[in-house]
Amino acid sequence: MIHRDEAMFRTRRRFLQASAWGAAAVSSTMLARTANAAASGAEDAKLPASILALKSVKSQIVPIGDDERRARLAKAQELMGKSGMDAIYLDGGSSLDYYTGMRWWTSERLMGMLLPKSGDPVYITPAFERSRALEQIRFGHDVRTWQENESPYALVAQVMREKGAVTGVLGIEEKVPYFRSTGIAEAMPQAKLVPATLVTAGCRAIKSPAELALMQVANNATLALYRAIWQGLQPGMTQQRISDWVDAGYARMGLNGEASINVGTYTALPHGSREPQVIREGTPVMLDDGCYVEGYQSDITRTFTLGKAGDKMKRVFDIVRKAQAAALAAAHPGAAMESVDAAARKVIVDAGFGPGYKYFSHRLGHGIGMDMHEWYYLVQGNTRKIEAGMTFSDEPGIYIPGEFGVRLEDDMHVTADGARWFTPQSPSLEHPFA
């Protein structure tokens, strides 16, 4: 099932092609198209052989085990002690999934978890959702319920009072809606509410081998899909046709995912355009985004041409490729995060595409894991040091207004000896897959 919090992230670029739809509507439409593409023989007949050749990857997926989640909860409590927090509050979403495996969405009704600095979690849920919450709860058995005519914030305060912390420090996970955090604050006027990022990012930014394995499956699947799309492309095809292939291809692999498709001059816009576009011989095509594997994500961009590329496009591609490699080489434990951006940007500026953000108009990369964009960012001004186990996108680009753009993006994970890509670099515009 695709949950609403996931759908919000998955539609971050597709809104440009369907801006009149809400996130839920986009999600529903994507699900419908995916189901139809997978089930209908008539649809299969319209797919190229390269898409039909894609196979399920489900046998490669090993879900996160309960022992690892228990260790995550223990680490969170350790970090809470170091940060002076008596408890943290998590809403439905990726952090709740990370610690407990619960797949829940955020709505106007409070459903979340209070994790005290010692002891088991306490779950707070609407009374009518209790049985559904119990189906997913595996860590701790303290479930508190509130009726529709009662205040869930008063229930949070009650639990904190029982823990002897109603006047203490409560960490609030950063994605908790403002109205929820203010409601909790009003119910606990003597308490201090602080961001829980030192705990959530302190755990989630460092990936375990099991997490890296899931991300590897996701990255492999996205690259395989992109290759299959490239192999099936023909002049005159539209974005919608390719989008249908994306949905069908991921469905054949047993995954959910998406890709934005931009062509020609629209590749000069980092996130493209909603305008209808048609693939022509020799024009650049940019595919971007990724898929989900047990909640873990990929984010890959490939820029290529159908047929021959012009000399200027080839030159720009080679510069971006060198910038991407320079960033990988700069990403090692102890390096400042801004230095990785600087390494890539220097290659681009030295090649004549500067200064600053003139042609390379965005940061180099972002953290990635259960959220496509998560802690931390490879950007000028971020002096935080890189640690082994961190994962980032590496996505330099050159965008020439009115002409074309080239972006290459692969995700990388940092080891004790330096960074490694999950997927190999793109060799060229005309032959984009190794």
N, C-alpha and C positions, 0 to 999 in steps of 0.2 A: 504494500500500500504506500502511495506517496502522501506524505503528511504535509500540512500547509506550510510549516516552517521550511521544509525542503523546497516546496514549489516556489516560495518567494525568492530563494537564491537561484533556483534553476531558470527562472524567467528574467534574470537581470539584464540580459541582452535581447532576448526574444521580444521584449516589450517594444523594441524599436520597430518590429515587423507586425506587431499586433497591439498597438498602444491603446486601442479602445477596450481591450479585454482586461478584466481584473486577473490577479494571479491565480485565483481558484479556477476561473474560466479557462485560462491557458492550460493549467494542469489537467483539467477534465478533458479538454480537447486533445492534449497530447496523449493521454491515456487511451482515449477512444481510437485515435489514429494508430497507436501502437498495437492495440488489440486487433483492430481490423487488418493491419498489415501482416500480423503474425498468423491470423486464422484464415484468411481468405485466399483460396487458390487463385482467384481472379487477380488479386493484388500481386501474388507471387509471380504471375505471368508477366507483370510489368516491371519486375525488378531485374537488374543485370545479374549475370552469373556470379560476379564478384561479391555481391550482397548475399545472394542465395548460398554461397559457399561458407558464409560465417556460421560458426558453431557455438553452442552453449558453452559458457565458461563456468557454469555452476560447480562442476567437479573440482575446480581449482580454488574454490572459496572455503576458507576455514574461519568461521565466526570467532569473535573475541570470546574467550571463556570466562566463566564466573570467577576463577581464581585471579585472573588479571583485573577484573573489575573490583574485586575486594582490595587488591593492592592499590588501585587508583583511589578508592575511598580512604584507605589508610594514609596514602601520600597527601591527599587533600587535608586530612586532619592534622598531619604533621606540619604542613605549610600554614594552616590556620593558627596553630600554636606559635609558629615563628612570626606570623604577621599580627598577632594580638587580636584575632577574631574569635568570638565565642561560638559562632555558627555562620553558615552561609545559606542563602536561599537561592534555589534554582527553579526556574519556570520550565515548562515543557520546551523541548528543543534539543539541540545537539549536545549541550553539556549534560542534561539529564540522561540522554541516551549514552553518552560516554561513561558516566559513572554507574548507571544501573541497567542499561539495555532497554529502558522503557522508551517506546516511540509514542510521543504525545505532542500535541500542538498547543500553541498559545492562543487563547481566546479571551473574551472579557471575563470569563470565570476563572478564578484562581485555582490552578491545579499545579502543585509543585512539591519540592522536597526541601526540608530543613535538615541540614547535616550539622550536628553539634561537633564541637572539637574533640569529643570523645563519645563513644557509644554508637548505637545504631541510628540510621536515618529515620526521620519522621515524615510521613507523607500526608499532605493536606489536599483533599479532593472534594468536589461537590458530592453530596450524599447520593445522588442518583447515578454517579459515575463510580461508586465504590467497587462494585463487582468487577467492572472492566479494569479498574486500576489493579485490583488484586490478581487478575490474570497475568499481569506483567511484573509485579513486585517480587523480587527474589532476595533482596537484602534488607533485613529488618521486617517487623510485622506491625509496627505502630502506624496505623492509618487513622487520621482524624477527618471527620466529615462536617460539612456545613450545609445548612438548608438555604434555599433561595432567598428566604427572608432574613437571613443572618449575615453577619460580616465575617468574611474569611480572614480579614486582617486582624480582627480580635482573636481569632483562633491561632494565628501566627504568634501574637503577643502572649497568649496563654501558654503555648508550648515553650516560648522563651522564658516565661516566668517559672515554669516547672524546671527548666534547666538552670535556674538561678542567674539568668542573663538578660532579664527584661530591661536592665539599665546598662547592659554591656555593649559589645560591638557586633553588629550583624553585617556580614558581607553580602552584597546583592550582585548576583550575576549580571554582567553588563547588558544582556539582551532582555532583561526584565522590562516590560513597558513602564513608562514614567508614571502612569496613573496607578500602577500596582505598587511601585516603590514608595510613592507618596502616601498611598493608603496604609502601607505597613508603618511608615514613619509616624503618621498621625495616631496609629494605635499604640505606638511605643515612643511617646514623646521624650522619655528620659534615655533612650538608647541612642547609640551612634551608628548610623548607617554608612558603610564605606563600600567602594567597588571591590568585588571579589576576584578581580582579574589576577592578583598575585597568586591566587589559588588555582583558578580555572586554567589560566594560561600557563601557570607554573607546572601543571600536570600535562595539559594537552599539547603544548608546544614541542615536547620531546616525545617522539614516536617510539613505540616498542617494535621488536621484530614482527609481531603479529600484525600491527598496524601497517608497517611498511609492506608486508606481504599482500594485504588487501589493496593498498594503493598501487602496488605493482600490477595486480590483476586489472584494476581500473585503467591504468595507463596503457597497458598492453591492448586492452579492448578498444580504447579510443583510437589508438594508432592503427589497429587492424581495420576499424571502420573507415577511417580517413583514407587508408590505402584502397579499400574496396570502392569507395566513392570515386576516387581519382581514376581508378581503372575503368569505371563504368561511364565516365563523363563523355558527353557529346556536345558539339556546338548547338546553340539554340535552347539548351535546357534552362529552366527557371529555378529560382531559389526554392519555390514550393516543392518542385519535383525532388530536389536534393534533400529538402527537409523531410519529405516522406521516406526517402531512402534511409535517412538517419534514424527515424523512428523504427522502421522495419528492421534495420541492421542491429540496433541495440536489442530489439525484441528477440531476434534470432539468437543473440548471445545470452538472453535471459536477464537483461539489465534495463535500467531506466537511464536515459541521458538525452542530451540535445546538442545541437551545434548551430551557431550563427554562420550564415553564408553571405559573403559580400564579394562583389565583382567589379573589376575595372577601377574607375575613379573613386568608387565608394570604399575601396581598400585604404584610401588615404584618411579615412575616419576610423580611429582606433576601435570603436564599437559599431561601425557601419551605419546603415541607414535602413529605414522601413520601406524605402522606395523599391518598386519592382525592378528586378535586374535579370539580365539574360547573359549566359556564358557565351563568349565569343573566342574564336581562335586567337591565341597570342595575348589575351588579356589576363591580368592576374586574378586569381581566386584565393580568398582567405577563408579558411574553416577554423572555428574557435569553439571552445567549451569542452565538456567532458561528460562523465557518467558517474554513477554511484555503485559501489560494491560494499554491502553491509554498512552503509552510511559514509564510507570513505570515498573521496573524490579524486578525479583526474581533471587536468586543465591543460589542454594542448592546443597550439595554433600552428597551422601549416599554411604557407603561402606558396602558390605554384601557378604555372600556366598550362593551358591546354595547347600543346604544340610548342612552337618556338617562342622564346622570350627575347625581348629587345636587349641591346647591349647595356642601356642604362639600368634596366631592371636587374640584369645579371650583376652589375657592379654593386647596386644597392644591396642585393641579396648577400653577396659575399661580405660586405661590410657588416651587415646585421649578424651573419653567421659567426664572424670573428668576434664581434661584441658579445655574443652569447657564450662563446668559449672562454673569453676573458673573464666573464662573470663567474663561470663555473670554477675557474682556476683561483679566483679571489675568495671564494666561499669556503672557509675552513674554520675550525674551532678557534676562537679567540679574535677573529677578524671583526671589526666593526661592521654592522649591517650596511651603513652608508658607503663603505669602501667597495662593496660588491656592485652597487649602482654606479659608483664612480669609475670602476674598471671598465664596465661596458660603455658608459657614456663617453669616456675618453677616446675609445676606438672610433665611435661615431663622429664626435666633434673633430678629431684629428683628420678624419677623412673628408672634412668639409661640410658636414651636416650639423652645424651648430650656429650659435652657442647655446649652451644650456638645454632648454626644453623646446627649442624652435622646431626641430624635426623629430626628435625623440621626445614626445610630448607627455609621457607618463613615467611613473617610477619603474624600476627594473622588475620588481616582483613582490609577491605577497606570500605569507604563510599559507599552507594548505593542509587539509586533513579531513575532518568531518564537515567543515565549512569550506566552500571554495576559496573564500577570503577569510583568513584568520590570522592570529598573531604569528610572526611580526612582519614588518614591511621593510623591504630592501629599498631605501629611499634616502636621499640627502637629508642630513639632520638627525638620523637615527643612529646613535652611537652605541646602542646595545650590542653586546658581543654575541657572536654566533656560538652555538653549542652543538656537540655531536648529537644526532637524533632529530635535529630540526629539519623541516621540509619546506621548500619554497618553489614558487614558479620562477623561471628564468626566461624573461620575455622582452628582449629589446626590440625596438622597431624604428623604422624611418618612414615618415608619412609626408609626402610631397603634395600639397593641396592642388587639386585639379588634375593631377596625373595618376599617381598610384601610391600604395603603401606596401611595405613588407614587414611583417612581424613573424618571428620564430619563437615558439614557446614550448619548453619542455619542463617538467617538474624535476626537482633534484632533492636528494637527501644527503645530509652532511654526516660523514663518518669521522672517526678519529684521525684519519689520514687525508681528509678533504672531501669535497662534494662529488657525488655521482648522479648522473641522470637516470631516471627510470626508463627513458626511451632514447634511442640514438638520435643524434642531430640529423636534420634534413640535409641531404647532399647538395641539391640544386633545385632551381625553379622548374626545370623540365623533367627531372627525375627526383621527386621529393622524398622518396622512401628508400632507405638503405637496402 
